[in-house]
């Protein structure tokens, strides 16, 4: 990228911070062991990409220990917000303290392969449901990590939740299932009706081919057409446990900008909707 093409207040709505491991040790067991990818590394990335703000998502390698994420939020409160992972061990006081530190939602891990958890760590929806009244009071949302093919199975439960529901990575199913898959259609209807929001992130996690990820473009395009006010974008940096080679965050942003050429849509997805969802000041 040459020059800045992103609007003021542009936000990366999906990243992870790892380490230093000597200070923030990883959970046991875990599905992967990342290299240190620190707050300083991430802030430098934002500056290189022309992004002003970021949202740290608690990664599965830390399970329910949010110390690394919270430390980063406390050190850069003007630029960062976060999504935590907690279960039955948490209390109302825990969540209120997290809110003061910049947490704005909880992540539920319903991502399964052959009926089994694809990653160690994380919390299922059932453990989060008791916190939903407090989440609503705090203005938090539920971030849902799921293969869209399985979304219809839990839609009756989601319909009862009085909080926003944000689905990771455009539904994170392999592109070969296509946009007419019933699960993706459920996501698309929910976005169109304002019942769900979606992250236009993780193009490579749909099995799309670098560097252009064209197999993921139909999913992006129909979501934008359905309801651009219900979408945000993210790098997924530092791309833990990628399927295939590690992608380049600058290339992922370039792809988003090439697929989203209207400056009004860019501002909605990169600035305005993230500001409302995560409680950033207006621009």
Buried (B, 14 or more C-beta within 10 A) or exposed (E): EEEEEBBEBBBBBBBBBBBEBEEBEBBEEBBEEBEBBBBEBBBEBBEEBBBBBBBBBBBBBBBBBBEBBBBBBEEBEEBBBBBBBBBEEBEEEBBEEBBEBBBBBBBBBBBBEEEEBBBBBBBEBEBBBEBBEBBBBBBBBBBBBBBBBBBEEBBEEBEEBEBBBBBBBBBBBBBEBEBEBEBBBBBBEBBBEEBBBBBBBBBBBBBBEBEBBEBBBBBBEBBBEBBBEBBBBBBBBBBBBEEEEEBBBBBBBBBBBEBBEEEEBBBBBBBBBBBBBBBBEEE
